[in-house]
């Protein structure tokens, strides 16, 4: 069994570096480029991480960004990526289940590669719906359960160890089903394997939903 000290070192230093590296792969960057520009107005980004979405925002469309990221280690990483943003950014250091914003206060909620890690994901999605203005949109990009039985079996097998190494990430959640169950209507969605990503972690759900 690992000591608390070694687990703390892993959580504080190794895990953020691994997650940041995985989130910066070219295949993932292409996916971000295809959906992040949909965000507009006052934006709440759930799981800001090390700021990989910052380069893909349509800067002319954003008036304010709330960056929700509970990990101090991850919040220390994105200084260079966010330094040149032309709109104000406020950090929110609570978990996605505890969004500290007023009801009907944001135009867009952006969530990328985060629904897979949130323990109480239904509660978090309910919070996202709560803070959206009437007509506001949920812009999402997530990996998850593959449609092919063989790939899905590997996802189920690998999920326990993958979660321990990757900050609680789940390979086999169905993000579209979770979004619909929270009361959102998915207006458009593209589901596909990302070119250049391993199939067990590369089935992407990308789209826009409304409350």
C-alpha positions as CSV (number, residue, x, y, z in Angstrom):
1,X,0.0,0.0,0.0
2,X,1.3,3.5,-0.9
3,X,1.9,5.9,2.0
4,X,-0.1,9.1,2.3
5,X,3.1,11.0,1.5
6,X,3.7,9.2,-1.8
7,X,0.0,9.4,-2.7
8,X,0.1,13.1,-1.9
9,X,3.1,13.6,-4.1
10,X,1.4,11.7,-7.0
11,X,-1.8,13.8,-6.6
12,X,0.1,17.1,-6.3
13,X,2.8,16.7,-9.0
14,X,2.6,13.5,-11.2
15,X,-1.2,13.3,-11.8
16,X,-1.6,17.0,-12.9
17,X,1.4,16.6,-15.3
18,X,0.0,13.4,-16.8
19,X,-3.5,14.8,-17.2
20,X,-2.2,18.0,-18.7
21,X,0.0,16.0,-21.2
22,X,-2.9,13.8,-22.2
23,X,-5.2,16.8,-22.7
24,X,-2.6,18.5,-25.0
25,X,-2.3,15.7,-27.5
26,X,-2.8,16.8,-31.2
27,X,-5.9,14.5,-31.5
28,X,-7.5,16.3,-28.5
29,X,-6.5,19.7,-29.7
30,X,-8.3,19.1,-33.0
31,X,-11.4,18.1,-31.1
32,X,-11.2,21.3,-29.0
33,X,-10.8,23.5,-32.0
34,X,-14.0,22.1,-33.5
35,X,-16.3,23.0,-30.5
36,X,-14.8,25.6,-28.1
37,X,-15.5,28.5,-30.5
38,X,-19.2,27.8,-29.9
39,X,-18.9,29.5,-26.4
40,X,-20.1,33.0,-26.2
41,X,-21.0,35.8,-23.8
42,X,-20.4,35.1,-20.1
43,X,-18.9,31.7,-20.0
44,X,-18.4,29.2,-17.2
45,X,-15.8,26.6,-18.0
46,X,-16.1,23.5,-15.8
47,X,-12.8,21.8,-15.1
48,X,-10.5,24.5,-16.5
49,X,-7.5,22.4,-15.7
50,X,-4.3,23.8,-17.2
51,X,-6.1,26.0,-19.6
52,X,-6.0,24.0,-22.8
53,X,-9.2,25.5,-24.1
54,X,-7.9,29.1,-23.8
55,X,-6.4,29.1,-27.3
56,X,-9.6,28.0,-29.0
57,X,-12.0,30.6,-27.6
58,X,-13.5,33.0,-30.2
59,X,-12.2,36.0,-28.3
60,X,-14.6,38.4,-30.0
61,X,-17.6,36.5,-28.7
62,X,-16.5,36.3,-25.0
63,X,-17.3,39.0,-22.4
64,X,-16.3,37.2,-19.2
65,X,-14.9,33.8,-18.3
66,X,-15.4,32.0,-15.0
67,X,-12.8,29.2,-14.7
68,X,-13.9,26.5,-12.3
69,X,-11.0,24.4,-11.2
70,X,-10.8,22.8,-7.7
71,X,-7.2,21.6,-7.9
72,X,-4.6,24.1,-6.7
73,X,-1.9,22.1,-8.7
74,X,-3.9,22.6,-11.9
75,X,-4.6,26.3,-11.3
76,X,-0.8,26.9,-11.0
77,X,-0.2,25.6,-14.6
78,X,-2.0,27.9,-17.1
79,X,-0.5,31.3,-16.4
80,X,1.0,31.6,-19.9
81,X,-2.1,30.3,-21.7
82,X,-4.4,32.8,-19.9
83,X,-2.1,35.8,-19.8
84,X,-3.0,37.1,-23.2
85,X,-6.8,36.7,-23.0
86,X,-8.5,40.0,-23.8
87,X,-11.5,39.4,-21.5
88,X,-11.7,39.2,-17.7
89,X,-11.2,35.8,-16.0
90,X,-12.2,34.8,-12.5
91,X,-11.1,31.6,-10.8
92,X,-13.7,29.5,-9.0
93,X,-11.9,27.0,-6.7
94,X,-14.9,24.8,-5.7
95,X,-15.9,21.5,-7.2
96,X,-18.3,21.2,-10.1
97,X,-21.0,20.0,-7.7
98,X,-20.8,23.3,-5.9
99,X,-20.9,26.0,-8.6
100,X,-20.7,29.4,-6.7
101,X,-22.7,31.5,-9.2
102,X,-26.2,32.9,-9.2
103,X,-29.1,31.3,-10.9
104,X,-29.5,32.3,-14.6
105,X,-26.1,34.2,-14.6
106,X,-24.2,32.7,-17.6
107,X,-24.7,32.4,-21.3
108,X,-22.6,29.4,-21.9
109,X,-21.3,26.5,-19.8
110,X,-18.3,24.8,-21.4
111,X,-17.4,21.3,-20.2
112,X,-14.5,19.4,-21.9
113,X,-13.1,16.1,-20.7
114,X,-14.6,16.7,-17.2
115,X,-17.9,14.8,-16.9
116,X,-15.8,11.6,-16.8
117,X,-14.1,12.7,-13.5
118,X,-16.9,14.3,-11.5
119,X,-18.0,12.0,-8.6
120,X,-21.6,13.4,-8.4
121,X,-22.0,14.1,-12.1
122,X,-25.8,14.4,-12.0
123,X,-25.6,17.0,-9.2
124,X,-23.0,18.9,-11.2
125,X,-25.1,18.9,-14.4
126,X,-28.1,20.2,-12.4
127,X,-25.9,23.1,-11.2
128,X,-24.8,23.9,-14.7
129,X,-28.5,24.0,-15.8
130,X,-29.3,26.2,-12.8
131,X,-26.7,28.9,-13.7
132,X,-27.6,29.1,-17.4
133,X,-29.7,32.0,-18.6
134,X,-32.9,31.3,-20.5
135,X,-31.7,30.3,-24.0
136,X,-28.2,29.6,-22.6
137,X,-26.3,26.6,-23.9
138,X,-24.1,23.8,-22.7
139,X,-21.2,23.2,-25.0
140,X,-19.6,19.8,-24.4
141,X,-16.7,17.7,-25.5
142,X,-16.3,14.4,-23.7
143,X,-14.9,11.0,-24.2
144,X,-16.8,8.0,-23.1
145,X,-18.6,4.7,-23.7
146,X,-17.8,3.3,-27.2
147,X,-20.6,1.7,-29.3
148,X,-18.5,-1.3,-30.3
149,X,-18.8,-4.2,-27.9
150,X,-15.2,-5.2,-28.1
151,X,-13.9,-1.7,-27.3
152,X,-16.5,-1.4,-24.6
153,X,-15.3,-4.5,-22.9
154,X,-11.8,-3.1,-22.8
155,X,-13.1,0.1,-21.3
156,X,-14.9,-1.8,-18.6
157,X,-11.7,-3.8,-17.8
158,X,-9.4,-0.9,-17.8
159,X,-11.7,1.5,-16.0
160,X,-10.6,0.8,-12.3
161,X,-6.8,1.2,-12.9
162,X,-7.4,4.1,-15.4
163,X,-9.4,6.0,-12.8
164,X,-6.7,5.6,-10.1
165,X,-4.0,6.9,-12.4
166,X,-6.1,9.7,-14.1
167,X,-7.7,11.6,-11.3
168,X,-10.9,9.6,-11.2
169,X,-11.5,9.6,-14.9
170,X,-14.0,7.0,-16.1
171,X,-13.7,5.5,-19.6
172,X,-17.2,4.0,-19.8
173,X,-19.6,6.8,-18.9
174,X,-22.2,7.9,-21.5
175,X,-22.0,11.7,-21.4
176,X,-24.9,12.2,-23.8
177,X,-27.2,10.1,-21.7
178,X,-26.1,12.0,-18.5
179,X,-26.7,15.4,-20.2
180,X,-30.2,14.3,-21.3
181,X,-31.0,12.8,-17.9
182,X,-30.2,16.2,-16.3
183,X,-32.9,17.9,-18.4
184,X,-30.9,19.2,-21.3
185,X,-32.0,18.8,-24.9
186,X,-29.1,18.1,-27.2
187,X,-29.5,20.2,-30.3
188,X,-26.7,18.7,-32.2
189,X,-24.1,16.1,-31.5
190,X,-21.2,14.4,-33.3
191,X,-20.0,11.1,-31.9
192,X,-16.9,9.5,-33.3
193,X,-13.5,8.0,-32.7
194,X,-10.9,10.7,-32.6
195,X,-8.2,10.2,-35.2
196,X,-4.9,9.5,-33.5
197,X,-6.3,8.6,-30.1
198,X,-6.5,5.0,-28.7
199,X,-9.9,3.6,-29.2
200,X,-10.5,2.7,-25.6
201,X,-10.1,6.4,-24.6
202,X,-10.9,8.0,-28.0
203,X,-14.7,7.8,-28.5
204,X,-15.8,11.4,-28.5
205,X,-19.1,13.1,-27.8
206,X,-19.1,16.6,-29.1
207,X,-22.1,19.0,-29.2
208,X,-24.4,21.7,-28.0
209,X,-27.4,21.4,-25.6
210,X,-30.0,23.7,-24.2
211,X,-31.8,23.6,-20.9
